Amino acid sequence: MLLLAAALVALLALLATLQYRWLGQVSAGERERMQTNLRASTARFTQDFDRELGRVYFGLQIDESTVRAHAWGDFAARYRRWQASAPYPGLVRTVYLAEHVETGDSPRLLRFDPATGEFTPVEWPAEFAPLRPRFAQMYLTAAAVALPEQVAPVPPLAGSIPAVIIPATTTEPLLHFPPNDQRVLLKTWLAPASHVIAVLDQDYIRTELLPALARRYFASAGDQLDYNLTVRSRTEPQRVVYQSDPHAALQGAGDTRAGLFNVRFDEMDVFLPPGALPAHDAPGAGVREKSFSVKVFRRSGLPPAKPGEPMRVALNTDDDGDWELIVAHPAGSLDAAVTRARRRSLAVSFGVLLLLGASIALLVVSTHRAQAVAKQQMEFVAGVTHELRTPLAVICSAGENLADGVIAERAQVKRYGQLIRGEGRRLAEMVEQVLAFAGAQRGRRLLELRPMDIAALLDKTLAAWQAAQETPTRVEQRVPPRLPAVLADEPSLQRALQNLLSNALKYGGDAAWIGVAARVTPGARGEEVQIEVVDRGLGIEPSELPHIFEPFYRGREARAAQIHGNGLGLSLVKDIVEAHGGRVTVASERGRGSTFTLHLPAIANGNKAVTSDE
């Protein structure tokens, strides 16, 4: 059995090692999977948001000829088409138009009225103060026919407002670069004289657009987000545009970051209205190529164009965007979440292994105890058999002598009768103990509790016990006359006391002295009556004290001295006292005797106390 237990423990250790390594590999794979999904969700989130800006940019363009003629009907129609097709029409709060005025150095600002479809002049808002000088510089530069490196173009996006700034388009045919002179053509294409300024509704972005995208890409079930999202300005990090959880503090750099608030011009074909891209024959290509020319250039310069190749000019925009999206796991970081999940899995796994180990230990302990109980039962059977055989042999021998007429004298007959009576009582006591133990093991102990006077019960028990003894024994009593009554079953409690008295006589040695005392003391649950049975015999080894109330247990000294017994007396005493709601304790010193104490709860003061005087 021990070898099997050792093998199982070694197997559990191996399983624990393999489980630890496997969970480490699973956690690494899970971390990679979550990071990949997070990066993909972040990319789709930013693409969808920037696509809405691109939809505004290409949907609300205005033609230069429309601006010059102040014929606003075409723009009003484009505005209505954009509102009808845009998934988030509340994104744009107000539309303005900045145009060059020939008679002055300062550009003029007009505001679009969706109800009338007209632009009307207004004062420049304070939020446009950084942009107004740049418009003026661009418009004056356009009139001066300057080189592109001297022009500071107005950016297509202003995240601080926030707004989308759209240069006016032209309907002139697409031009080609001549072999040498680029100055005049660049002046023609890259110096717009008007811009549409679409001011975005930041409250709508914070409460509608960004939450909708967050739920679309970062919610696994319902509206509960798996990550905390923060959108803030790059130039002013303290200015937070949106936060999915206002109570969550931004920890470190987050799990991933991405630029936001950008126009993705690689998707411009998606947003342009039909006919906005003129078709041209590329020399020698044999196909019709769609080309689109925009008005603002990238200041880093353009690669020289080959002769006959259509001119393509990119917008001056920051690829990273004016805003920044920061995504962080609620646990603090993705690594922390994976580590926490791994620790939980390890705790569960090792908990299961620990339970298995505990089960093995309990199995070993139970097997050991079962073997010990089986051994004790065999010893009990042998002891009971021996104990029964002795009185039976004495009774049979005495009966045969009487029956055969061997004993004729009256004194001898009387002595034989007393011998048969004593052995019969001893035999009856052993049978009674075995039956009582069997009944207790089956839970069949029925007690009829009623108020009982302890002093009277002790007198009655001592008288009956002394009458059954063959040799006189000195019993010293110390019982006060008035003690609280206890609820007791008289026959059961008498049996317990008689067992203690018999043990005191049996293990008391040659002293033939027994002390019996009773007193009332305060207990944890009220007053209790204590009954002590004291002897001056062998005493009990300290190592044996925890086991003396176990069934079939007999001490080493008792076995060595060949004192008769079956190891059931004290077990029955414990069962009887506990059935009365009490307990039994023992104090012993080797060579100086033992003291067994019964602790019985006294009847509450509200009940009538029965005393020895009544």
N, C-alpha and C positions, 0 to 999 in steps of 0.2 A: 504493500500500500504506500509506503514512504517513497519507494522508487517511482511508482506511478505519479505521485504528487510532485516529486522533483522534476519528472519529465514534463508534466503539464505546466509547471512554473517556467521551465526553460522555453517551452513552446510559446507561452504568453509573452516572455521577454523578446523572443524573435518576432512575434506578431507586432509588438509595440514598436520595435525598430523599423520594420517594414512599413507599418502604418505611418510613422513619422516621416519617413522618406517619401512615401507616396503622396501624403498630404502636402509636402513641400513642393513636389512636382505639379500637383493639381493647382496649388495656389499660384505658382509661377505662370502656368497656362491661363488661369483665370485672370491674373493681372494683365497679361498681354491681350487677352480677348477684350477685357473691359477698356483698356487703353485704346485699342483699335476702334471699338465701337464709339468711344467718347470722341476721338478725333474725327470720325466720320460724321457723328451727330453735330459736332461743332461746325464742321465744314458746311453741312447742309443748312444749319441754322443761319450762318453768315451769308451763304449764297441766297437763301430766300429773302433775308432782310435787304441785302444789297440789290436784289432783283427788283424789289419794290421801288427803290430809289432810281434804278435804271428805267423802270416803267414810267416814273414821274419825269425823268430827264427826257426821254424820247417821246413821251405822250404829250408833253406841254411845250414842245418847241414852237417857235414862231418864225415866220418868214420875214426877211428884211424888207421886202416890198410891202408886206402888210403893215410893218411899223412905219415906213415912210409915208404910206397913204392913210394911216390911222383907220384902216378898214378892218375892224376887229371881228367880223363875222366868222372868218376862217378859224381864228383862235378859239372863239366861243364854241364852235362845232367840235374842235379837237378836245377842248376841256370837257364837253359833255360826253364824248366818246371815251375819254379816259375814266371819267367817273362811272360810266356804265360797265366798263370792262375791268376796272381795278378791283382786286379782292378786298382792299382796305381803302375805300374812298375817303375815309375820314383822316387819312394820313396828311393831306395838305390842308393847312389852316387858311392861308391867304396867298394870293398870287400878285406879284408886283412886276413892273416892267421898268428897267433902267435904260434910257436912250440918250444918245449924244445930241446936244443942242448946238447948232452952228453959231448962235449968237453969244454963247457964254462958255466959260471954262468948266462950269459945274454941270454934270449930267442931271437930267430930270427924272423923277420917279413918279410912276403911275400905278394905281391899284386897280385890279380887275374885280368887277362886280358880277358874280355869276347870275344874278337875277336879270340884269339888263344886257349882259354880254359886252360891256364897254369898259375901257380903261379910263380912269379919271386921275388928274394930277393930285398928288399928296405930298406932305412934307416927309423928309427922310426920317425914319424911326431911329431912336438912339441905338438900337441893336445893330443897325447897318453902318455905324460910324467907322469901323475898321475897313469896310468895303468901299465906301464912297470915294476916297482918294484913289484907289486902285482903278475904279471905273473911269475916273477922270483922266488918269495917266494913260490908260489903254486907248481911250477915245482920242486924246490928243496925239498919241503916238501914231495911231492909224492915219490921222490927217497929215502927219509929218513924213510919212513913207519911210519908216525906220526899219532897220534890220531886226530879225526876230530876237536876237540875243539882247537887244535893248528893251524889249517889251516885258513887263512883269504881268503875266496873264492872271486874270481873276480865276481862282480855283472853281471847279464845278460843284464843290460841296463846301459848306461851312458848318462844321459840327457845333460850333459855339452858339449858333442862332437857334435851332438848326435850320438849314435851308439848302435847296438844290438850285444851283445857278446855271442857267442854260443859255448859251450864246445863240443869237439869231442865225438862221440858216439862209442859204442862197439857192436860187433855182438856176444859176448859171451852169452851163455844161461843164463836165469834169475836164480839167486841164492836165497837160503833160509837162514834165520838166523839159525845157530846152537844153541843149548840150552844155551851155556856158552860163547864161544869165538867169539867176534864180531870184534876184532882188524884187523885180516888179511882180512876179507871180506870187511870191510869198506875201507881199503887201496886199495883194488882191484877196487872198484866201484867209489870212490869219489876223485880220484887224477888224473884228466885228464892231458895229456901232450901237448895239443894243443887246440886252440880256433879260431873260425872264428869271425872276427870283421867286421860287416856290417855297414859302415858309412852312415848315412842317409843324404839326401839332405834337409837342413833346408829351403832353398828358395822354394823348391818344396812343402814342408809341409806348409809353410806360404801362398803360392800363389795358391796352387791347392788342397791339401788334406783337410786342415782345412776349407777353404771357402766352399768346396763342402759339407762337413758334416754340416757346419753351415746352408747352404741353405736347406739341407735335413730336419733338425730337428728344426730350429728356424725361418723359413720364412713361413708366412701364405699365401702370395700372391706374385708371381713373385720372384725376387731376393732381395726384401726388407726385412731385418731381423727385427724381433720383439724385439730382445734384443741385447745389446752390449756384445760381447764376448772378453775375454782377456785370453791368455795362456802365463804363465810366469814360470820361474824356481823357484822351492821351495827353493833351497839353495841360489839363487841370485835373489831375488824378483825384482830388478831393471832391470833384463834382460827379456825383453818381446819378446816372440817367435812370437805371432800373436795377432792382435787387429782388430776386425771387423770394428771399427770406429776409425781411428787414432786421430780424433779431440775430442773424448769423454774422459773425465777424469774419472779415476776409483774412484768411490765414495764408501767409506767404504768397507765392506766385500762383497758387491754385494748381489744379491738375493739368489744365491746358489753357492757352490764350490764343485769341485770334483777333485780327483787325476787323473792324465793323465800320459802317457808314462810308461806303465806297460805291462807285458806279463801275460795274463790270462791263467794259466796252467790248469784250469778246462775245457778248450776247446781244449786241445792238440790233442785229437783224430781227430778233424776236419782237422788239418793241416798235420798230419803225412802221408807220402806216404804209399801205400799198402805194407804190410809185415813188416812195421817198428815195429809193436807190436807183439811180439811172443806170442803164445798161450801155456798155461801150465795147467795141471790138478791140481786143488787144492784138496789136500787129503780130502776125505770124502764129497766133495761138489757135485760130480756127474755132474758137468758142467765144460765147458772149460772157463777159466777166462783170459781176456787180461790184461797184466800188462806191465808197462813201467818204466824203471829205468833210472834216470838221474844222472849226474856226480857231481853236486854241492849240498851241503846240507844246511839246515837252522841251524844257529849256536846255536839256542836255544835248540837244541837236538832233538832226535827222540824218540817217545814212543817205549818201548821194544816190539819186535815182538814175536808173538806166534810161537811155533815150527811148521814148515810146512807151514807158511804163507809167501807169496811172499814179498820181500823187496820193500818198496815204499819210495823214498826219494824226498822231495820237493826242489825246487830251492830256493836259497836265494834271495828274491826280496821284495822290499818295496811295500806293498799292496796299499799305497797311490800314488805311482808313483813319478817320478822325477820332473814332471811338474804339474802345477795346472791350472785348468780351472775355471775362474770366470765369472759368467753370471749376468748381471745387466740390469734392464729395462732402456730404454732411459730417462724416467722421473726421474731417480735417484734411484728409488727402485720400487718394485712391489707394496708395500703398498702405495707409493706416487701416482703411476698410478691409482690404484683402488680408492684412495681418490679423485684424480682429476676427474675421471670419475663420481664418486658419486656426487661431487660438481656440475659438468655440468648437471647431471640428475636432481639434486635438483633445479638448476637455471632454467632449462627448465620447470620443474613441477610447481615450484612456480611462474614462469613467466606466465604460462597458468592460474594458479589460480588467479594471480594478474589481468590478462586480464579479467577473469570472474568477479572478484570483481569490476574492473573499468566499465565493461559492466553493472553490476547491478547499480552502482552509476550513470552512464549516463542514464540508464533507469529511475531511480528515478528522476534525474534532468529533463530529457525530459518530464516525466509525469507531474512533478510539473510545468514546463514551459508551457506545453500544457494546463494544467488546468488554469494557469494564463492568457494565451492568450485567452482561451475560455471565461474566465471571462471578460477580456478586450473587446473581441468582443461583448459579451452580453451588456456590458456597452456602447460600441460604437453604437450598434443597438438602445439601449434605448436613448442614447444621440442624435444620428442623427434623430431618430423619433421625439424626443422632439424638436430639432432644426428645423426640417422641419415643424412640426405642427404649431409652433409659427408664422413664416412668412405666411404660407398658411392660418391660421386663420385670420391674419390681412388683407391679400389680399382679402379673401372671404367676410369678414365683410365690408371692404371699398367698394368692388364691389357691394354688396347687397344694401348698402346705396345709392350709386350713381344710381344703377338700379331702386330703388324704388322712386327716386326723393326726398329723405329725404334731400339731400344736394343740395341747389339751388344757394347759393351765390357763386360768382366767386372765391373769396379768399378761401372759404372752399373746393371748387372743386379742386383748385390748390394744396391746402395742402393735400387733399386725393390722388391726383395724385402723389405728391412727396413721400407720404407714400407707395403707391403701388410700385412705382419705386424702393425705397430703400429696401423694403422687397423682391422684385423680384430679385434685385442684390444680396442680402444676400443669397437668396435661390439658385441662379445660382452659387454663389461662393462655397456654400457647395456641390452642385452637382459636380462642377468642381473638388473640392478636392477629393471627393470619387472616381470619375472616374480616376483622376490622380494617386491616390494610387493604385487602381485596376490595372491600366496599368503598374505601376512600379513593382507590385508584379508578374505580368506575364512576366516581362522583355520586354515590348513592347515600352519602351521609346526610341524614335528616335530623335536625336538632329541634327540640321543643324548648325554646328559651322562655324563661320566666324569672322574675326577681328572686335572687338567692342571697341568703345570709352567709357570708364567707366563713365566719367563725363556726357556725353550726355545721356547715358543709365539711370543714376541716375536722371537727370532732367526730362526725359520723364516719368520714373516710378513714381516719386514723384507727378508730375502734374496729372497723371491719378488717382493715389490713393487719392489725396486730393480732386479731383473733385467728387469722389464717396462718400466722407464722408458727413454726415448730419451736424456735428458740426465742427467748425473750430479747427484745431490743429496746434500748433506752431512746425515747423520743422526747426531745426538749422543745416545748412550744412557747412562742412569744407572739400571741395574738391579742391585740387590744379588744376590749369588750364592744366598742361601737365602731363599726366600719360601714362605709357606704355599701349598699347592695349592688350586685352585678346581675346582668341578664345572662343566665347560664342554663345549659341542659345538664341536669344533675348526674345522670349515669355517665355521660361522656366526660364531664369534668372530673368525676371521681376516678374514672379509668386513667385519665392523664396523671392525676396526683398519685395513684397507686403505682403506675409505671415509674414515676420519679422516686417514690419511696423504695420500690424494689431495687432499682438501680443503685440508690444510695446504700442499701443494705448489701447488695451484691459486690459493689466496688469499694465499700467502706473499710475493708480490711478487718483486722481483729478488734477494732474499737467498738463495734456494735453500738454506735451512737449516730443519731440522725437529728438534725435541727430543722424545725419548721417555724417560719415566721411570716407575718402578714402586716402590711401597713398601707396607708393611702398616701400618694404623692401626686403633685401636679404633673400633667403630661402635655404633649403638644396639642391634643384635642380635648383637653379637660382633665378632670381628676381620673386617676387609675388606681386600681387595687393591685398590689404586688404580693405574690406568694412565693416564698423562698424555701427550697429544700436543700439542706447543706449536709455534706458528709466529710469525713476526715480520712479519706482513703488514698488510692493511688494517684489521683489527679489525671489530667489529660495533657498530652503533648500539645504545645502551641500550634504545630503544623497540622494537628488533627482536629482542632476546634472547628474550622470551617466545614468539616465533613460529617460531624457526628450526628447531624439530623437527617443525613441521607439514608434512604432505605438500604438495608443489608450491610451497612457499614459498621465495622467493629474495629476498635483500636488495637494497635500492635501489643500493648501491654495486656489487654484483655485476652487476646488470643494466646499470648505467651503463658499467661497464668491459667489457661484452660478454664476460664470462667464461663459457665453456661450462658447462652444467649443466641438470638437469631438476628440482631441488628434492626429490629422493627420498633422497639419500644419508644425511642426518642423521636422517630419519624412520626409515629402515631400521636405523640404528645404535641408536636409542632402542628400537625393537621388539625387536631381538636382545638387548640388555643387560637389558631388563625380563623377557624370557623366561628369562634366566639368574638371575632373582631379584635383579638389581642395579638400578642407575640411572646416568644420565649427567648431568653438570653442565658448565657452561661459564662461564668468566670471560674478559672481553675488555675491551680499552681501545682506543678508536679511534686508528688510526695506529701502534699498538705491538704488535698481534697478538692472538691468542686462545689459550686453553688449554682443551682438552676433556678431561674426566676420567671414566674408567669406574670405577664402584664395584662390585666383585664380592665376594660373601660368601666368606670363606675356609672351608675344610673344618674342622669341629670338631676339637678336640685329640684326641678319642677315635679319629679316623681317622688313617691313616698319611699323613704329609705327604710329597709328592714334591718334591724339590729338584733344582737343576741339577747337583748332584754325583752324582746316582744314575744 
